[in-house]
Structures are given as structure tokens and as C-alpha cells.
């Protein structure tokens, strides 16, 4: 069976520190997504209606019209950096969003073209075209190649890591199997996997498993406190995955504020950063961890 990475238990890996001898790297990944009314797939608050599925489309679009701006206010209030995971269609659909995060100096990572499509079932030529089109759009607006990629719906084909590496990506967020960055084997050389959470993720938790806002806030705090303890033994990465149409709802944002305040006040031993900075730091360590 083909595998993309070697098995190396976390207790047997190289020990290193993050910048300034920090032991826990924490980043927020904010998904800002675009959907096509009446076409393709969509995240579902309620069971879908026949197309056009107005209810679920409008719920998702709330994130772009309202939710993202409330989350932006919170990030500014607490002076927290963010990695923006963006469908490239947002540059034309909601350019003010991209301008606001660009002004903050946040990292823009590519999240495909739209979330109305999965790339996992595409032919190699079609998937190559998807990656090329989305990447070109980001470069045209940001002036540089995005370092990171998160596949829409975290759907990969057997060729996805090969195609991403060949397209110039330095890291991918699709693989949730570790608390440290590790290297994926590709046809064009190693591609770094940066941990992206499936549990501390408002979509899979709140929409997928009906976790309440207060419980999710507690999950973030418990994850952080426990990983602070575990990071005494190994350097770790904690990601917090948010979606503007989910956590941007006022009742959820209110509880998230409590969790992020808890993290922002515990500065000792924490590197509050972005996913791309984590990838860049690991790539320049010598020897390279997990290589």
C-alpha cells in the first residue's frame, strides 16, 4: 500500500524549540468560503432543499456579509494574527474581505476556487487546472505565491500532494494525523504537512456533531491547557479552525471570545503565529525534523 509519510511516534522525534525558546505554536485558521447559488455542493445547516437551496446558501453567505467582520473585530481587539483560508472566487465576490486582511498583514492560504466543488474526484488534468487557476488568482492580487493549501472539503485525489508540490506550494493543511509538522513524500520532493484540527474545528464540531458554543469554547481552552503541559516534552502545534458563517454567529462568537482571551493572556511559552510561519521555521531547522 502506498503511503505518503513514515511512521515515527512523537516520542522518538528530534527535540527543538520554536522562536524565543517557545514550546507551543498556536495559530488560528479562518475559513472564508464562497458557494455558487443553485450549483454544486454546500455546507448544510439543515437538510438540503432542491436547488436553488436558498436556506443553506444564505446561511453560508452570512459569513461573508456579516460573520467575517465580527470575527475581524475580535481579532483586532485581542491583537491576534490569523491564517486566512480563502476560496479564490472571494477576490471577485467579496474583495473588501481580502483587502481588510491584507491590510492587517495576515497570511493568505489558498482553499481552492470555491467550496461548491471537491477536487478529490477530478481527473489529474482537471485538478491541475483547478490548482493553477486558484493559485494564479491569489498571485495576481497578493503579488506572491501562497505558501499553503487546504483542499476544499479536505478532499484529495491520489495525486494531490504531487500536484501541489509541483505547483510551488510549501505546505498543506489537509492531514490531521499529528501535533507536529511532518513531511509528505511527493513526486517532486517533500511537502510539509502543518497540523490542522478536525476536533478544534467549529464546522466538524458544531455542525457535524452538534457541539454547543459554550462546549466548543471549553474544548479550545482544555486543548490549549493540556497541550501547554505536553509541550514540555515536545514542541507542538495547536490549530484553531474557524469558519466565518459558523463562529461568526453572535451567540458562538461571544463564547469564542472567552477562549481566545484565555489563550492571549497566557503568553509564556507560546508562539502565537500563522501556519505559514510555522512551515517556514520548520523548513529551516537543521537537521530538518522528520526528514
Steps between C-alpha positions, in 0.01 A plus 500: 500500500634842404556740788596865497696503827701283735375389838701676770334517843516841656709370790785405263546824307753781509452754778505868408344828607297760320640857481609649833505152653122470485356149518145538372414662166138613477328623184147588397381382159201702383310344209325755281312311233306561181210295367309511172125542534317210342810302405733249660529405866453716806541479877164418653350651811181304423430217252526636146207617293482460123721751322512788539552418870432851629510418871844339507648738243385807691625354831846453347498845343429654841864425573617732223245775557508511881687225683849563366481865604401409857789254520734764359394737778581231757841430346579870508374533858737225618781584252502143367650398164313269266552276200216574259394190306327647200322373191649699213150594378477734801733746327220583258199417720606689815821699437454711815569190710832438330600865530426505874719200580773614262512830689552308826796317348338161545600191304282403205495122441310355204185294557428415137267691269167457683354266758234396251744240365725223626828430326530138611290359219657699220728373228865597531465756222190657657657506847816655359286769335311564827822549696652717227193724469461556874873561547514747210216702651675528838830599338332768288348664807763438769811534286654174617437126498291370791709270714220276626202306367190352661293293260128587489324250727850356565443284195814374330565271205792259500697765313420811707826530700700442179306772320526748786876454530543536123287816511736662751323444832717468809245350736156339512239494778297195393659241731375501861706207629759681713577780747827586323582589141627203299605429143289342228671317216411633155628442149669842507653480848378542859191707579448611860179412681406759763250371760143613435234402756196289439388510865572865587307591188167679515366326188564138594415564867205738491337404169621141472453390863267770636746628760370818666680833503592481869623142467713592199653788696582258782653260246733774376610586854548137604696425183723800561565430868578133441725569202689754709583217740583253222726751326747474787605170342466582128441817297138497388259681269145587600268616225155653547284464188216749462248576227352846462145370445515283815701675771398834352151444641471731805417235761801292395736795471416606855628169641799488266608837635541342845723222364720730293542738793620205708763417238608858435560561871726193538800629306776305678627215283257572214580603147181663370555486128374399156517165322742629237744622764495154659575339164783742426658450840493120479639499147809690616577289805814289477469209497153529352257322737355180359706509181 
